């Protein structure tokens, strides 16, 4: 929400929550409950989803209090996909389902970024979990040396959406050096173009933990690109990028003609 005293012409339109586009997925890597309160005090309006990274939920003290704070703010929370993989590795998928229900979590991530899993097994897990939860599945390896061709990304994403995923997260790791990105952090632009051309950007969330990556996606896909793996301290900076209120995107959404008409020139 733009503060009322700032009357600015021609800022990009942002949907109110709950949003389907322009989603910001924040990564919580073990924040304390008091820290969550501080983050939400200024950023709640701009956070659409929160992922409790990998297996951090298992060892986070006072987890239920933290979940209650997010719940009170109306922000859905889900556990990291690596934790899903850890349960599957141990043959405990049913245990995981019961755990999610007992924690009153409505969303779940299904991934195979570290665990070798037949895709049909992953699709079966999506179908099963989609009966009771909103599923976000993840495509792409956490191993920077595993380069998957664009057509395979597209086929996997389409299959997982068909199986019941609400949106598919495109992997980048929290470092932004795998999956969608080269080890130096450079965007695999051809891959992103293939995904957008054949799937569309509405049903995918692109992980983009670093500012140059966020800038790239906003310039290419607009202010309402779905972006994930955003650190708590980067939520508001990202929103300014979306609105053209930071040098990197200042001219992306500015229309001089509209501004001149509005000013009676």
N, C-alpha and C positions, 0 to 999 in steps of 0.2 A: 504494500500500500504506500502510495506517495504521500508524504506529509502535506497537509492541506495548504500550508503557507508557501509551498513551492509550486507555483503555477507555471508549468512548462508545456510548450507546444509540441505536439507530434511525437510523444514518447511511444514506443511499441506497446501494443495492447497485451496485457497478461491476464490469462484466465484466473478467476477466483478459485480457491480450493473448494472441493476436490478437483484437481486438474487431471486431464488425460494427456495434455501436451504441455511442454515446458516444465516437466517434472524435475525436481532436484532431489536426488537420493543422497542423503548424508551418511557418511561412514563414522560410526561410533566405535572407537578402538579400545574402549574401557573407561569411558568418562565416569567420574563420580556423580552421584545423584545431585549434589549441590552444583556441580559444573553444568549438568544438563539443565537445571533451572536457569542458570545464567545464560546459557546458549539460547534457550527458548524465549527468554525475556526479550531478546532483540531479534531473533531469527525465526520464530515459530511459523510466521506467515509464509516464509519462503521455503520451508522444508516440507516436502510431500511424503517422504518415506525415510525411515532410518534402518540401516543394517548394523547389527551388532557384529563387528568383523570376525571372520573365521570362527574360532572357538572361544572368544573372549567371554562370552556369556557364562561359560562353565565356571570361571574363576573370578567373576566380578562380584565383589561384596555388595550386599543389599540390593541384589538385582531386582527383586519385586518392587522395591520403592522406586527404582529408576523407571521400570516399565509403567508404573502407575503415573509417573510424571508425564511421560510421553502420551499415555492414554488420555489423561486429563486435557492435554493440549490438542487431542484429536489427530495425533500423528501415528500412523501405522508403523509397527516395528516388526522386523523379522530377523531370524538368526542367520549367521553367515553360511554360505554354501559348503564351506569346508567342514563345518560341523555336521551337516547332512551327510557328507561323504564319509565322515568318521563313523557315523551310526550305520550306514550301509555297509561299510567295510567289515563291521562286526555282526552283520546279519540282524540288525536291530531297527529296521525301518518302522515296524509296528510300535516299538517302544518310543521312537521319535515322534510318531503321530500322537501318541497319548501324551507325551511331554508337551507338545505344542498346544494341545487342547487344555491341559492342566494350567498352562501359563496364560491362557486366554489370548493367544496370538492368532490373528486371522490371516496372516500372510506367511508364506514359506518360500525359501529358495531351494531350487533343485539344480545342482551343478555336477560337473565331472571334470573340473579343471585340474585336479591332481590325481584323482582315482581313475584307473582304467576301467571303463564300464561300457558294455555294449550299448549302442544307442537305443535299441529296442527296450532294454532294461530301464534306461533313463525315461523313455517315453511312457513306459508302464508306471513308473513312479509318479510322473506328472499326472497321468490319468487318475491314479489312485488318490493322490493328495488334492487334486482339483475338486473332488467330491465334497471336501470339507473346508478347503482353504483357497485363498487367492494365491496362485502360483506365479512366481517369477523364476524362470529358468535362466541359466547362464550358458553361453556358448563361447568357446575359446580356451586355449590352454594357458596355464600359469607359467609354463616352460617357454622362455623366449626362443629356444632353439627349435621348437615345434611350429613350423610355418604351415598353416592350413590354407589351401587355395580359396579364393573368394566364393567360387560356386558351391563349395562344401559348406561354408558359413551360411550361405543363403538357404541351401537345402535343409540344414539342421534347424535353422531358425523357423522356417516354414513348418517343418514337421512338429516342432515343439509348440508353436502357436496352435496348430491343428489339434494337438493332444490335450490342450487346455490351459496353456500358459497365458496369463493376462498380458504380460510383456516379457520380452527376452532381453537380458542384460548381455551386452557385448564386452567381453573380458579385456581388462587392461592391467590388472593387479593394482594394489594401492600405490605402487611406484610409477605406474604409467609407462612400463618398459616391456610389455608383452602383449600378446593378443592383437589388439587394434594398432599397437605401436611397435616401432622398432626399438631395439635395446637402448638407443640414444634418445628415446622419447618422441621421435618423429612419427607423425600420423601416417598410417598406411592408407593414403588417400584413395587409391583405386579400390581397396577393399570396402571402405565406407561408401563410396559411390555405388558399388555393386549392391550392397545391402539396401541402401536408400532406393535405388532404381527398382529392385525386385521384391522388396518387402515393404518399403515405405518407412518413414521415421516415426510414425505414430505408435507402432507396436514394439519399438526397441528403445533401450536405454543405453547410451554410450558412456562407458566409464571414462572419465577425463579428470584425473586428480590434479593435474598441473595447469597453471593459468594459461600458458601458450596453447595447450590442447583445448581448453575451454573456449578460448578466443577463436581457434580454428573452427570448431563446430558451430559457434554462433555466427561467424561470418559466412559459413557455407550453408547452414540449415536454418538460420534465423534465430530470433530471441527465444523461441519456444522449442528449441531442441531439448530432448530428454537427456539429462546428464547425471552420472552417478560417480560414486567414490569421492564425494566432495567432503573435505574435512570441515569440522564445525567452524573453524575460524575463516573458512573461505565461502561460507554460505552467502553472507551479505556482499562481499566482493563479487561473487558470481552474479548476483542479482543486478549489481550495477553494470556489469558487462552486458547482461541481457537487455538493459534499458538504454544502453548507449551513454552511460554516465561515467565512463572510464576511458582514458585516452585510447586504449586498444580498439574500442568500438564506437568512439564518439561520432564518427561520420557514417557509420553503417546504416543508421535509421533516421538520419536527419534529412529532411526535405526542405531545401531553401525556399522553394516556391510556396509551400504550405505556410511556412513561417512568415514569409513576406505578406501573404494575404491576411493572415491572422493579425498582423501588426498594422494592417491598413496601408501597406506600402505599394 
